[in-house]
Amino acid sequence: MSIMPLQSEFIFPDPIQADPEGQGLICMGANLAPSTLFEAYTHGLFPWFSEGEPICWWSPEPRCIIQPLHYKPSKSLLRNMKKFDYTITVNRAFEQVIRACSMPRSYAAETWISEEIIQGYCQLFQLGYGYSIEVWQQQQLVGGLYGVTIGKGCFGESMFSRQTDVSKMAFYSLMLIGQQQQLPWIDCQLVNDHLLSLGASTLSRQAYLNSLQDVINAPAIDWKKYQDSVFSSKTIAQNMCLNE
């Protein structure tokens, strides 16, 4: 089934012209309707703000990305995947994942994922422009990640973990999907040490925006190929195809 582009009532400015010095903040306002989010991501922007503040739209310089073909899981991660038999699914519990990601972390009492963000991204997912990867221990959701998908564009948003390494297991699963779908990169937005430790790198904002148009206009990722199956962490640790 083909997915139709969403038409937004808002027009976002060109990030280079709006922010020539590369500070990252492009504009404020609008809303978090699915069509607005779609318009933002297709122009290289994403929302990031604290609850109670105006909606802020960002396009950082440089942009953090990870290339699935260059990703290599750590030996300790593979050992844990083989040791503990977790179940991994795709697009089975998007709302559960984003709500888990919205919970305060041990290192921060607040979260930027408000109820408004949750509702906007859940609606985007229902329209076919979101994805989630879930890690289960029996029937309990213990880790996962979620993001936005447009064409061959895969935009990471957030991840959570309730057991050792389970968010990294979800991340590894996403890398395997990226490899199979021949994605040139997965957007990680802002650079941080954790992402760099996973193998992320950076693109200049201009290079990212140039690549973005080719990526989002490519044939869409076949998520149904993965969401109809249930995977074992042990199998994934052996680097086997997720659809076998």
C-alpha positions, 0 to 999 in steps of 0.5 A: 500500500502506497503512503501519500505525502501529508500536506501541511498548513505551515512552511518551514524556512530553509535552515541555511538561510535562517541560521547561517551561523549554524546555531541550530535553532531555526524557528519557533511555533506551529504545532505537532500535527502529523502534517507539520511533523512530516513537513519539518522532517522533509526539510531537515528539522525536528522539534526539541523543547521543554514542556511549557515552552514554545515549540522549537524546530532545530537543524543542527550543524553538524548533523549526527548520523550513523551508517548501517553498513559501517556499524559493528556491535560490540562483543559484549553486546553479542554475548548478552544477546546470546546469553539472554533470550529476549524477543524483538519485534518491530512496530508492535508497541509504538505508543508503549515505547514512546511513553517509556522513552518519556519517563524520567531517567536516572540522570535527569528528573525531566523529559522533553517528550510531553503528552503533546509530542506523544500524541503527535508522533503516535498519529504520525505512526498510524499514518505510516510515518513512524517505526518502533523496535521493541525488546521483550522479556517474556510479556514485559517490554524492557527496552526499545526505540522509536523514530520517523520514517519517510521514503528511505529516510530513517530518523531516530528519536529516542530509546529506553532500557530497563535491562542491561544492553536492551536498548542497544539490542534494539539499536542493533536490530535497526542497523540490520534493517538499515543494512538490508534496506541499503539505507545510506544513513540513519539520522541521530540528530545531535552529537553525543558521546553515547551515539559516538560510542555506537559508531555514529559520525557527522555530516555538515548540515549542507551535506545532510540536507543535500542527501535528505532529498534523495533519501526521502524521495526513494521507495519507502522502507518495507517495514511490513517485512519485519513487523509480521515476524518475531525475532530472537535476540540469539538469532540476531546476535548471529547476524542472520537476516531478520526475515529468515 
